[in-house]
Amino acid sequence: MSDHHDESTPPSPTPPAASLAAQIRAARLRGAFSIETLAALAQVDPDVVRGLENGAAIRDVSAQDRIMNVLGLRPGSDR
């Protein structure tokens, strides 16, 4: 017997934090920003950028907004 199932399972939805993390990382790389440069431009600690890219919850929403603004992202946007 095989453990293989013929039924395809739909992909699980991406958690919002993971989706946002991926968007921020992709935008940072597209813009060729280092974490330190992005942090300086957004006036946040580099650990805030790292946290966002790792899907951590950010307590300072204004810091997240500044990072997204520097990257040209809008909340709820695809890019």
C-alpha positions as CSV (number, residue, x, y, z in Angstrom):
1,M,0.0,0.0,0.0
2,S,1.1,3.5,-0.6
3,D,0.7,6.6,1.5
4,H,0.3,8.7,-1.6
5,H,-3.1,10.3,-2.0
6,D,-4.4,11.0,-5.5
7,E,-6.6,13.8,-4.3
8,S,-5.0,17.2,-4.6
9,T,-5.2,19.4,-1.6
10,P,-5.7,23.1,-2.0
11,P,-2.8,25.2,-0.8
12,S,-3.3,26.6,2.6
13,P,-3.9,30.3,2.8
14,T,-0.8,32.4,3.4
15,P,-0.9,34.1,6.8
16,P,-1.1,37.9,6.5
17,A,2.2,38.4,8.4
18,A,4.0,36.0,6.1
19,S,2.6,37.6,3.0
20,L,3.6,41.1,4.3
21,A,7.1,39.8,5.2
22,A,7.5,38.4,1.6
23,Q,6.3,41.7,0.1
24,I,8.7,43.8,2.2
25,R,11.7,41.5,1.5
26,A,11.0,41.4,-2.2
27,A,10.6,45.2,-2.4
28,R,13.8,45.7,-0.4
29,L,15.7,43.4,-2.8
30,R,14.1,45.0,-5.9
31,G,15.2,48.4,-4.6
32,A,18.7,47.0,-3.8
33,F,18.5,48.3,-0.2
34,S,20.5,46.7,2.5
35,I,18.6,46.2,5.8
36,E,20.7,49.0,7.3
37,T,20.0,51.4,4.5
38,L,16.3,50.8,4.6
39,A,16.3,51.2,8.3
40,A,18.1,54.5,8.1
41,L,15.8,55.8,5.4
42,A,12.7,54.7,7.4
43,Q,14.2,56.0,10.7
44,V,13.9,52.6,12.4
45,D,16.3,50.2,14.0
46,P,17.6,47.5,11.6
47,D,16.0,44.9,13.9
48,V,12.6,46.3,13.0
49,V,13.2,45.6,9.3
50,R,14.6,42.1,10.2
51,G,11.5,41.4,12.3
52,L,9.1,42.5,9.6
53,E,10.9,40.3,7.0
54,N,10.7,37.4,9.4
55,G,7.0,37.9,10.0
56,A,7.2,39.2,13.5
57,A,4.4,41.3,14.8
58,I,5.5,45.0,15.0
59,R,4.3,47.0,17.9
60,D,5.1,50.3,16.3
61,V,2.7,50.5,13.4
62,S,4.2,53.9,12.4
63,A,7.6,52.2,11.9
64,Q,6.0,49.6,9.6
65,D,4.3,52.4,7.7
66,R,7.6,54.3,7.2
67,I,9.3,51.1,6.0
68,M,6.5,50.4,3.5
69,N,6.5,54.1,2.4
70,V,10.2,54.0,1.6
71,L,9.6,50.8,-0.4
72,G,6.6,52.2,-2.2
73,L,4.2,49.7,-0.7
74,R,0.7,50.3,0.5
75,P,-1.1,48.2,3.1
76,G,-3.1,45.5,1.4
77,S,-1.3,46.0,-1.9
78,D,0.3,43.2,-4.0
79,R,3.4,45.3,-4.6
